[in-house]
Amino acid sequence: MNSSSQKICWKNVIRLLVGAGIVLYVFSRFIPCASVNDYPLIDGLDNAWTQALHLAFAAQWQFGTDMVFTYGPWGFLARGYHPLTYLDSVIAWVILSLVFLGAGWRLARHFSDNRLVAGLWLVAFAAAASLPAGEDFNNRLVAWGVLLLALHFFVEEGVFSLLQMLLVVSLGWLSLVKFTGLLESLLVIAVIAADNVFRQRRFPWIVAAWAGGLLFFWFAAGQHFNLLEPFLVNSWRITSGYTEAMMVTGQREACDVTCFLLMAGLLCALAGRLAWARSRYFGLLPLAGLGMILFIVFKLGYVRNGGQHGTTSATALVLVALACLAVAKLGKKFTAVAAACLLLASVLYAATVFNFWLPGNGLGRQLAGTFSPNQLLAPVTVPFTGYLRNDYENNLAHERTNFSLAPILGNADLYSYDQTVLFAHHVAYQPRPVMQSYSAYTPELAAMNAAHLRGATAADNILFAVQPIDDRFPALEDGRSWLELLTRYDLKGAADKQGKFLLLTRAVVPRKFQLTPLKPATTRFGEPVKLPEATNGPVWVEIEIKKSLAGLVVSTLYKPPVLRLTVVLKNHTQPRFRLVPGLAAAGFLLSPLIADTHAFAALATNGGRSVVAGMEMDSMMISADTSSGTTLCYQSPVVIRFYRLAFPAQPAAAK
């Protein structure tokens, strides 16, 4: 073999090794094979719903009726491990990774003819789409949308290619993982379809491909066609109510929001210039698509600002900057330099966000970890080592140690959100539609959960704990269901040795409650309201707080001020809580203040009612988290409807 042949042979070997390395890296980032340190398997609020999503797919629960959540029937693909769904997760992400590799390589080759440079770009793009580990699904959606926009508007100007079709079908699949992904993909598809019709003058096959992919995978998840509408309607309810119910202000929110908007504006300006140079006025279409993606990223990151919400949004900017660099003409010095500078700026910003919210596990450390031999080889070694299954079982055992349940006959549900207790003890799980109480934050969703308790599919047993999040008024969460829990279930005592949960069993003969209207009231923000006189027991309330036109705009673009409920108790204390308008409108137990699980048990029993009598209220006041206590985001005055609540108490000796 002459030297020329040897040189060609070595080049082919190097190309093969580089290509194999890129494929292995992408697989290691997307296929669920990370250690428990990267993807917690069982502990915590978030992983309770994660495990529930895996069970829902395995049991083919119907989304939109049996389960209403921000995730869809393929939601288990977002994160976590479960032995029942692991093979499905691996197969799905192998397929999706191959699509990502094909589309990403096409864009990378547009960026550079040099295979090594193109490969480095693709590795960087995959890394940005998968950090921070364990909370990266939102950026995977961003990556798919950005790839599709870039391919259609800047790389492939011909007919609807096979690569684009695969990308679109897989985007329809990912739309059934998380509902915000469905909204994002729908907007991107609409922008490209408009370009098909108005600029290219051809039929928008992309719409049929996306809809076909969505329907195919809807049926593949065991979902019924007639439940697609309830899924869309109820998913929209839970998504549209998210801002008011779940918003949290982070420690450095003003800085983060300003930096994000500045970076997003500069990236849109660069993308707009590139699109104008290529398509003139039709360049507004890809700019609109990118702007909508960044808007969704902004809402996801800063409505509930803090922790990994902010880091996810920061890495999304890196994704967009990498895409802008790839579509910039390298021969055009200005755009190339501008794209490189924005990429550097976005990486530096992401690094500061990571270092603040994840101290000790910043961007550099997380990125370096993706190149560790154990991580890179994980897709190959997992089938032989079984460490994911071992981690899963160890976490279950740890949960059983923390909460030792007494034997439970029949199926069970758990209020408010710590369903991991049921999973760890292998109790048959029978969930309400909105499976975690803090998420039933609109009147419709709260009523759905309450109606479930009245139906034939309600759980035989309830593990109950008062577990408000974000300093909410305790009785708000699934407050409408408290009426059913107090009358349709019998209190049997503590469910666990630690006394965290009460055990309620379904009553053979349901008791009845009665709500007697009392004198209503109207009030303005910051004005105290006396409770009606001679209530003689528990007081139920419905508070109608409507957004103003300004509030609708502010809620759509960002978030309004948090509302507070200050109550004056008969023991002269004045606790202050968060008030969620949707939950307040659904109705909740106002007085006495049931601040913990033991107080709920006292409320339900004869002898215990004297215990909570000292927590009855004299007055209440609604205010906003502003310097004046008022806000223009909600209409004033506020209507308050009071009711006297009466229900039969259970014997104090109930165990």
N, C-alpha and C positions, 0 to 999 in steps of 0.2 A: 504494500500500500504506500503510495507516494505521499509526500508531505501535504500536498493540497487536499488529498482525500482524507488524511488524518485530521486536518484542520476542520473540514466539513463535518466529520464524524463527531469531533469534540463539541462543535457548535450545536449539533443536534442533541447531544447528551445534555449540554448545559441548558438548552431550551426546554428539554423534557423535565429536567430537575426543577427549573424555575416554575414551569407550568404546574408540575405536581405539587410544589410548595404552595403556590397560590391557591390551588384547589383545596389542599389540606387546611390552609389557614381559614378559608371561607367556611368550610365544613365545621371547623373547630369553633367558629364564632356563632354559627346559626343552629347547628344540631345540638339538642339538649344533652350535654355531656359534661358540664362544668361541675366542680366540686360543690359541696354544701356551703362552703364559704362564699361562693359567688351567687348561688341560687338557693336561698333557704327553702327547705322542703316542707316544713310543717308549722313552725312557730309563728305567732303573731297574727294580727288582724288581717293583713293583706294575704297571707298564705292560707288563711281559713277559706277565703273566697277562691283562692287559686285551687286548693284541693277540691272544693265544691264544683268548680268548672270541669275538672278531670272526671269526677263522678258523674256529672251531668251528661258528658259525651258518652261515657261508657254505658249509662242507663238509658240514653236517648230521651232525656227529658225535653219537653217542648219549650223552646224559648219564646217569650212573649206571653205565655200563660203559666206554665209550671215554674219558669224562672225568668225574672226580669232583672237585668243587670246592665252595666255599661259594656259588658262583653257579650259575644254571641255564641252560637253552638260550637264554633271552633276556637273558643276563647282559651282553651287549655294549651294551645300552641304558643301563647304569649310567654309562659314561664312555668317553672315548677316541674316536678316529677311525680308520677304515680304509676305503679306497676300495671294497672289496667290499661293505661293509654300510652305507655312509653313507646311501644313499637309503632303505633300510629303517629306519634310525634316525630320519631326518627324518619319514617318514610316520608311524611309531609315535608319536613325540613330538608331532606335530601333533594326532593323534587324542587322545592322553592330555591334552594341554594344553587342548583344547576341553572335555573332561570336567571337568578341574580348574576351568576358567573357569565352567562352568555350576554346579557344586556350590559353588565359592567365592563366586560372585555371589549365590547363594540365601542363603548364610549371612551374607554382607555386608549384604544388604537386611534381613535379620532384625535385624542390629546397628543399622542406621540407615536411615530413609526418605530421607535426603539422599543423592543419587547420588554427589556428590563425596566425602562422608565414607565411604560404602560402598566407593567405588573406592580410596580411600587405604588402607582396611583390607585390601582384597584385594591391593593392591600390597605392603603390608607382609608379608602372609601368604606371598605368592609369594617374596619376598626371603628370608624365614626358611627356606623350604623348599629354597632353592638356594644357601645359604652353609654352609661355605666352598666356593668355586668349585673344581670338580674332585673333591670328596669329599662331594658333597651327596646322594647317592642315598638314604642311610639316612633323611634328613629328608624326602625325597619320600614314602617309605613312611609315615612318621609323619603327614605332611600328609593323605594319602589316608585313613588310619585315623581320624584326628581328625575330618575332614570327615564321614565316614560316621557316626560316633558322634553328632556334633552334629546332623546332619540328622535322624537317626532319633529321637533321644531328646528333642530340644529344639525342632526347627523343624517337621518334617512328622509329624504324628500320624495321618495318614490311611493309606490302603492303600499297598502297596509301589509307589512312584512310579517313573516312567520315569527320572527323574534319579538316584534311588537305584540303580536297576537298572544304569544305565550306570556308576555309580561302583563298584558291586560287581563287574561284569564286568571293568572295568579293573583292579580290585584283584586279581582272579584272574590277570590278565595279568602284573601286577607281581610276583606271587608266584613267577613263573618267572624273574625276574631274579636275585633273591637269596633263599637259603633262609630266612634270618631274616625276610625279608618274608613268606614263606609262613606261617611260624609266627605272626607278628604278625597277618596278615590272618585266619588260621584262628581265633585267639582272639577277634578283633573280631566275626567272623561268628557264632561260637558264642554270644557275649553277646547279640547282636541276635536270633538265633534263639530263645534262651531267653525273651527279652521277647515275641517273637511268640507263643510257645506259652502262657506262663504269665500274661502280663498282657493281651495283645490277643486271646487265644483264637482264633488263626488259623494257617493253615499257614505254615511258615517258607520262603516262596519264595526268600528270600535265599540259602539254602544251595544250592538248585538253580542259581540264577544264578551264584553264585561258582564252583561245581564245573563248570558248563557253560563259563564263561569260561576256567577253568584248562585244561580238556580241549581246548577249541577252539584255544587258543594253543599247547598242547603239540603238537598235530598240525600246526599252522601252522609250527612250527619244524622240522618234519621228523622228529619223535620218534615212536618206535614205542610203541603202547599197552602191550605186554607188558613194556616197560622202565620204566614209571612206578614200579613197586614197587622195583626196584633203585635208581632215582634217589632215592626217598624214604628208603630204608634207608641208602644210602651217604652221602647228604647229612646225615642225622641223625648218622652216625658222625663225619663231619668237623666238624660243628657242636658235638656234645657233647664232643669232645676238645679244642676250641679253648682253653678256659680254662687247663687245665694246661700245654698246649704253648706258647701264645702270650702268656701274661700277662707284663706288664712294669709295674714300679712307676715312676711319673713323679716328677719333682722336687717337685711340690707336691700330691701325691696326697691327703694327709689333708685339706688345705684344699678341694680341688676336690670330693672325695666328700662332705664335710660340707655344703658349700654346695649341691651338687646335690640331696642328699637333703632338705635343709631346704626348698629351693624346690619340689621335687616334692611334698613333704608338704603344703605350703601350697596348691599348686594343686589337689591332690586334695581337700583340705578345702573349698576354694571350690566345686569341681565337685560334691562330695558335698552341700553345702548347696543348690546350685541344683537338683540332681537330686531331693533330698528334697522341696523345695518343689513340684516338679512331679509326682512319682510316688510319694512316700512310700517305703515299703520297697522297691519296685521300682527306686528310684533307686540301689540298690546295684549294679545291672547296669551302667549307664554308668560308675560309679565303678570297678568291677572292670575294665572294658575299658580305661579310661584308665590305671589302675594297671599293667596288664600291658604296655601300650605303653611307659610310663615305665621299667618294669623292664628291658625289652629294650634301651631306649636306654641305661640305666645300665650294663648288661653290655657293650654295644658300645663305650661310651666309656671305661670304667675297668678292664676286664680288661687291655687293652693301652693303658694310660694314656699320653698324650703326644701332641704334635703335633695333627693334625687329628681324631684320635679324640675328644679332649676338646672341641674347638671344635664338632664336630657335635652332641654331647650338649647343649652349652650353647645352641645355636640351637634344638634341639628343645624346650627349655623355653620359648623365645620363641613358638614355634608353638602350644604348649598354652595359654600365657597369652593369646595373641590369640584363640584359640577360646573361652576362658572369658569374655573381654571381650565377644565377639559374642553369647553365649547369656545373659549376665547381663541382667536386666531393667533398662533404664535408669531406669525409674520407681522402682526399689528403690535408694535412695541407698547403702545399706551395701554391697550386692553390686557395684554399679557402681564405687564408690570402691575397694573391695578388689581388684576385677579390674584396675583401672587401676594401682594401686600394685604389684601383683604383676607386671604387664607391665613397668613401669618397672624394678623390681628385677631381673627376668630379663634385660632388655636390658643393664643395668649389669654384671651378672655375666658375660654373654656377652662384653661389651667387654673386661673384665679377662682372661678366658681367651684371647681372640683376641690381645690385646696381649702376653701372656706367651708363647704358643706360636708365634705368627706375628708376631714383631717387625718393624715396618716395613710390615706388611700387615694391620693390625688390622681390627676390625669396621667402623669408620667408613670406612676407605679402601676396603675391599671393597664396602661398600654403595654408596658414591659411584660406584665403578666400574661398577656395574650400570646407572647412569643416563647413562653417557657415550654420545655420539651413535654412536660406532663399535659399542658393545655393543648398543644398542637397534636399530640398523639391520642388525645382523649377519644375522638370518634372511632379509633381503631381498638383502643384498649378497653373501653367500657364493656363490650360484650364478654370479655374474658375475665375482668376483675370484679364486676358487679358491685362497685363501690357505691353507686347511686342507690341501689336497693338496700345496701347495708346502712348508708346514711339515713335513708327513709325509715327503716325499722328502728334505728337508734333514736331518731327523733320521736317516733311514736312511743317508745319505751320511756323516754324522758318526760313526755306529756302525761303518761299514765302515772308516773311517779309524783308529778306536781299536783295532779288532780285525780284522786282515787275515787271512782264512782261506785256507788252501790249497784247491784244488778238491776237492770231495767228490762221490764217485760214489754215487748212490742217496739214500735218505731218511736223516733223522737225528733224534735226540733230544739233549737237553742236560741234564746234571746239574751244578749243583743247580737254579739258578733263572734264569739269565741268557739266556733264550730269544731275547731281542732280537738276539743275534748271528746266530742262524739266520735270523730274519726279514729282517734287513738284507742278508744275502747271498743271499736268495731260495732257500735250501735247502729242499727238501721236508720239511715238519715231520711227524714220526711220533711223537706223544707217548705216554708211559705214562699210565695212568688218572689218578693223582694227579700232575699235570704239574709241580709244583715240590716238591722233596724235603722241605723243611721242613714241608709240609702232610700228609705221610704219617705222622701222629703217633699212630696207634693200631695195634695188631698186625694188625688186619684190613686196614687201608689199606696198611701196609708189605708184607704178604703179597700183596696185589693187584698192587702194582708189581713184586714179584719174580716172580710168576707170569707177568706180561706178558712179561718178558725170556725166559722159557722157551717162549713161544708163537710162532706163525707170524707174528704181526703186530708182533713186536719190530723196532725200528729197525735198518737196515743199519749205521748208524754212530752212535757216541755221542761227543759232546763232553763231557769230564768235567773237573770241577774240584771240589776240596774247598772248599765255601763254607758253613760253618755260620753261622747267625744267632744273635743273642742270647747269644753266648759258650757255645753248646752244645758238648758233647764232639763233636769233628769227625766221628767215624765213626757217630754216631747217625742222621744224616739220610739216609734211604733205606738205612740200614745193612744191612737184610735183603737188599737188592739187590746189595750189594758181592760176595757170594758168586757171584752170576750174572755180574756184570761181570768178575770175575777169571778165570772159567772158560769163559764163552761168547763172550768178545770178545778180540781180539788187540790188543795195544798197538802203535801205529804211530808214536808220537812226538808232538811238539807239533802241535796243530791250527792254531795261529795264530803269527804272527811274534813276538808279545809273550810267548808261552809261558804264557799263563794257562790254556789248556785242553789236555788230552790228547786225541788222536784214537784211538778204539777202533773196530775193525771186527768185524763178526760172524764168528766162527770157522766154518770149513767143518765141522770136527769138534769139538764141544764137549768140553772137558776135564771132569773130575769133581773135586769137593771131598769131603772127608770130615771129619765132626765126631765126635770121639771123646770121650765123656763123661769128665770128671775128677771128683774129689771135690767135691761141692757144699758150700756154706757157708750159714750163717745169721748175720745181724748185726743190730745195733741202730744207730740213728742216732748218729753220732759215734764209732763203734768201728771201728778199722782191721781190714782183712781181708787176710791173706796170700794171694797167688796160689798155686795148687797147685805143688808142686815138680816139676822135670824135665818142664816143658812142651815143651821142644825146639822152639820156634817160636811161631807166632801163637796167641793165646788168644781164643776166642769166648766170649761171656757172655750170659746171659739173666737179667735182674734183675726179680723179681716184687714190685712195690710196689703194695699195695692200699690204697685209701682206707678210713678208718674211717667210722663213722656220722657223727661230727662233721665229717670231711672231706667227706662227701657233702653235708651241709648247707652248709658254708662254700663249697664249689665251686659249688653251685647259686645261692646268694645273692650271692657275690662271688668270691673266689679264695683258694686256700690258699697257704702259703709256697712259694717256689721251692726246689727241691732241688738240691744240689750234689754233684759227684763229684770228690773230691781223689785224685790218683794219685801214688804215689812211684815214680819211675823209677830204673833201675839207675845212671843218672848222678847220682843223689841230688837231682835237682830235684823239686818238688812242685807241678805245675800244677793249677789248680782250674777246673772247668767246670760248666756247667749240665747237669742231668740231667732229661730228660723221661720220666715213668713209662711212658707208652704206647710210646715208642720203645725204652726199656730192656727192656720185656717182649718186644718183637718180636725182640730179639737184635742184637748188634753186635760188631764187632771191638774188643776191649779193649786187647790188647797184641800188637805194639808200638803206641805212640801214632802214628797217622798224622795229623799236624797240618796237612799241606798237600798240594798236588797232586803235587809232586816226590817226596814220601815215598810216595804211593800208587804212582807209577811204579816206585820202588825195590822196593816190596813185591812187585810183579807179576813182577819179573825175577830171574834167577839172580844176576847180579853185584851187584844192588842190595840184596839182603837184608842184607848186612853193613852197609850204610849205616844201616838202621833198627834194627839190633841194639841200639844204645845207647839206643833209646827203649823198650825192653822194661820191664815193670813188676815191682816187688816186691810192692806192696800197694796197696789202694784203700780209700776211706772215703766213705760216703754221709752227708750232713748236710742240715739245713734252713737256710734263710736266716733264722734267728732268733738271738737273743742266746745261747741255750743250745745251738744246733745241732740241737735236737730239735723235734718237733711232734706234736700229738695228731691231726692231720688224716690221718695214714697209720698203718696197722697195723705193729706191731713184734713180733717180728723180721721182717726182710726175707730172702727166700729168693734165693740166688744160685747159678745153675747154670753151671759152667765146662766148656768143651770145648776139646780140642786141635784146631786147624784145620790141615788139610793139603790142599794143592792143587799141581798141577804149575806150576812157574815157567816163564815164557817166556824165550826167549833174550835176553840183555842187548843184543844188537845189533839187536833189533826196532825198525823205524822206521815 
